[in-house]
C-alpha cells in the first residue's frame, strides 16, 4: 500500500509542477504533453530506487517483446475504432453526432489558408481530409502517440498494475482508473485540459471516463505481459476520440458534459469493456 501511495504522490506532484511550468513559460502543448506523460515513468524509477529494486529488470518486464506482443500492439488501436462506432450508434439518433460539423471545421481552416479556392473544392477537400484523418489516426496511434503514451503506461499498466497483482479485476479497474483519471485533474483545473468551461465537473467526468477506459488497457497488458499494446491503445484514444467532440453542433458547455469525454463517452467505453470481457471469457473456455 505504501508503494502505491508514494508512486501516486510523486506522479501527482510532478504533474502539478509541469502544469505550473506550462503556465509560467507558456509551453507548447507538444512539450507539455511529453513532459507530463513521461513524468510518470520518472515516478516509477524513483519508487524502484527507494525500495532497492532492480530498475533494469523491472523495465525489462514492462517491455516483454514477443510475436503476441507485436500482434496485440497492432490490433489494440482497433478497439478504439470499435468503441467509436458504438459511440456514433448512440449519439447519432440523439442528434449529438454530426460528421458534417467536423468537415465544416476543416473547411473553415482551408478557407483561411487558401482564400481563392472555389467553395465546391473546399468542401471536397475538407471531406477527403476528414476521412483521411480518421484513417491516419491508426498510424499516429502506433507511432508518435504510442511513444508519448508509453511514458504513462510504464506507470499505470506497468508498475502500478503489477503492484496490485496484475489481474484485470473490477477492483483494479476502479483503483487504476481512478488514479489515472484524477492524475489529469490539475491540468483540467489549471489549464482547462479537455474541459475549458466545466472544469470542476470535468475532473469527476474524466475520472469516470478513465475508469471506463481502464479494462481494455489492463486486458491487453495482461494478455501479453507488456505495456506496449496498452501504449498503442492509449495512443489511438488520443488520436481518434477527439472526433466525438468536434463532430457536433452542441454548445461547448454541453459537449464537455454529454459527448465523448462526458456521459456518452463513459457509456460507450463501458459497453466496449463488457464486449471485450465476454470475448475474453469465451476465449478462456
N, C-alpha and C positions, 0 to 999 in steps of 0.2 A: 504493500500500500504506500509506503514511504517513497519507493522508487517512482510510483505514478505521480505522487504529489510534487516531487522535485522536478520531474520531467514537465509536468503541466505548468508549474510555476515558472520555470525557465522559458518555456515556449511562449507563454503569455507575456512575460516581461520583455523578451526580445522583440516580439511582435509590436508591443506598445512603443518601445524605443524607436523602432523603424518607422512606425506611423508618425511619431513626433518629428523625426528627421525629415520625413517626406513633406511635412507641413512647413518646417523651418527653411528647408533648402529647395522647396518646390520640385521635388524629384519627379522624374518621368514615371509613368505607370509601369514601363518595362523594368526599370531599375528597382523600383519599389516592390513590384511583384516578385522579382527574382530574389532579392534580399529577404523578403518576408517568408517566402516558401522554403528557402534553404536555411533559414534560421532555425527551423525545426530540427534539421539534421545536426546543427551545432548543439542543440539541447541534448540530443541523443549521445553525441560524442562526450559531452561533459558528464552526463549521467553514467556512462560506461566507465569513464575515468574515475569518478567518485567511488564507484563500487569495485574498482580494480579489475574490471572485466576486460577481456582481450578485444580491443576495438576492431582489429583486422578480422578476427574470426567471426565476430558478430556481423560485420558488414558483408562478409562472405556468405553468411546465412541469408541475409536480406536479399542478396543478388544471386540466388541459385539459378544457374543457367542450364537449360535443357531444351530438348525439342518441344516438350509440353509447354514450357515457359514461353518459348517463341511463338507457338501456335496461339496460346491464350493472349499473348501480347497483341497479336494481330486481330484476334476475334473480339477482345474486350470492348473496343470502341463501338462495335456494332450494337452492344447493349443500349448505348445512348440513342442510337437511331431508332431502336425499337421503342424505347421509352418516349422518344419524341413523337413517334406515331401514336402511342397511347394518349399522350397529351393532346395532340391535334384532334383525335377522335372524341375527346371530352370537350375541348374548348370550342371546336367549330360549331356544333349545334347551339351552343350558348351565345354565339356571336363574339367570342373573345379572341378568336384567331382569324386574322386576315392577311394572307400572304401578300396581297397587293399593297398593303401598308408598308411591308418590308421592301417591296420593289420600288415604292414611292420614295422611300428614304434614299435608296441608291440612285434613283433618277434625279433627285434634287442635288446630290453630290456631283453627278455627271454634268448637270446644267451649270453648276457653279464653276466647274473646271473647263468645260467646252461649251461656251455660250452659243456658238454658231451652229451646233449640231441640230438638225431637224428633230421635231418632237417625236416623230414615229421611230426614228433611230435611237433616240434617247430611251424610250420605253423598251424597245427590243434589246438594247444593250443592257439596260437595268435588269430585265427579266433573265437574260442569259447569265449575267453576273450573280444574281441572287441564287439561282440553282447551282451554279458552279462553286459558289462559296460553301454551300451545304455539302457538296461532294468533296471539295478540297479540305473540309473540316477533318476528314479522316487522316489526310496526310499530316496536318498540323498536330493531330492527336498523337500520332506515333513518332513524331519528331520533336519540334521545339516545345510544344506543350507538355509532352511527356517528360522532357528534360527538366522543365520547371517543376512539374508535379512530383518528380522523384524526391525533391527536397522535402516535401511534406510527407510523402508515402513512407520514407525511411522511418519517420516518427510514428505516424498513425497506424499503418498496416505492417510496419516492420517491428520497431521496438515496443510500442505500447501494446500491440496485438499479442506479441509473444509473452510479455509480462502478464497479460490477462489469460493466458492459456492457449492462444492460437486456435480457438474454435469460433465459428460464426454463430454463436448462441444469441438469444434475444438480449441477455444481459450485456454481452459485449457490444452488440449493435447499439444499445442505449448509451452505454458508457463512452465508447469511442466516438459515436455520433455526436453526443452532447459536447464532449471535449473539443472535437474537431470543429463543430459548428460555432461554439462560443469563442473559440480562438479568433474568429473573424470579428468579434464584437467591437473591439477598439477601432478597427478600420471602418466599420459601419458608423459608429458614433462620431468619430473624429473627422473622417473623410467622406462620409456618405457612400461608402462602398456598397454597391448593389441597391441601396435604399437611400435615395437622396432626400426624400420627403419624410417617409415613415421610419425614422432611424431607430427609435426605441422598440416599436413593434417589429421592425426588421430584424433586430437581434434575436427575438423569440422565433420569428418565422424562419430565419436562416438556420437556427439550431435544429428546429424540427425538420427542415429540408435536408440538412446534413445527416440527421438520423435516418431519414427515409432513403438516402443515398448510400448508407454505410454497408448494408448487407451485400450488394453486388461487389463492392471493393473487398470485403472480407472473404467472400466466396472464391474469387479468382486468386486471391493471395493464398488461401488455404489449399486450393487445388494444385497450385504449382510450388508452394513454399517460397515464392519470390514476390517482391514488391513491384516488379516490372509490369505485369498485367494491370495492377491497380493504378500504376502511373499512366498507362495509355488510356485506361478508362477515365481517370481523372482529367487527363488531357482532352479527351473527347467531350466531356461535360463542359469544360471551359471553352472549347471551340464551337460547340453547337447550341448549347442551351440558351444562349442569348437571343436566339431566334424567337423563343417564346415571349420575350419582352418586346422586341421591335415589331413583330408581326401582329400588331393590334392597334385599334383606334381608341382604346380606353385612355383616360387621363393617366398621368404619371402616378398619382396617388393610388388609383385603383389597380394599375398594372403591378405595382410593388406588392400589393396585398393579395390580389386574386390570381395572377398569372404564374409563370414558370418558377419564380422564386417565392411564390405565395401558396395559397391553398391548392390550386390546380397542380402545381409542380409537386407538392408533397404527396397528393393523392396519386399522381402518375407514377412516382417512384415507389410508392407503397405497392401499387399494382404490379409494377415491374419486379419488385423484390419477391412478391408472392409467386409470380410466374416462374422466376428463377428457382425459388425454393421447391416448387412442385417438380420442375425438371430435374433438379438435383436429387430429390427423393427417388424419382423413377430410375435415375442412373445408378443409384446406390443399391437398388434391389437386384 
